[in-house]
Amino acid sequence: MKKRALSLALAMIFGYAATATEPVESEKKQVNVEKSKVTWKGYKVTGSHEGTINLKSGYLVMDGKKLTGGEFVVDMSTLTVTDLEGDSKGKLEGHLKSGDFFGTESNETSKLVFTSVRPMNKNSYTVNGDLTIKGITKPVTLVVTLFEGKATATLKVDRTKYDIKYGSGSFFDDLGDKTIYDEFDLVVDLVY
């Protein structure tokens, strides 16, 4: 009888331990592309320009309330300038979509895939990812903050790593006030 009770107790303990350590299934939370927003800001010696790009698709991978992954695609043809109007706006948008910059005719999308996610605190995460622009993929690090069905990410991108060298003081001499800085900022507000 003691042997049977001991066997039963061990079976219960090991059975409980096996179920207690099974991983929680991750859930993909699709991003609402209509309500989400991607803004950019580029800098030059004489000032800056800013605008938006539309998300084409995206999702966050959640383990309960914890971020564990994600992937996003932006539609580069939707790149717009918001700080100019009229001909100046059209000229800059056309130039940014040209081969000098993003070459949107042959590079219709850009993509960010999370490769690792580390919690910083209750709501914020340090994310390493692979960013693809103009068919070139490079590693990036960003901070993602989650709060009530929204995620915000900020990212600095060095455009020269993606073969976007136009007006870069790192590659061309004597540009003077025509110099465009290599890094631009992205702020992503996601609704999921």
Protein Blocks (a to p, Z undefined) as FASTA:
>chain_A
ZZmmmmmmmmmmmmmmmmmmpccddddddddfklpccddddddfklccddddddfbdcdd
dehjacfbdcddddfklpccfkbghjllmmmmmmmmmmklnommlmmbccdddfbdcdfb
lmbccddddddeehiacddddddddeehiacddddddfklnopaghpaklbghkljmbcc
fbdcddddddZZ
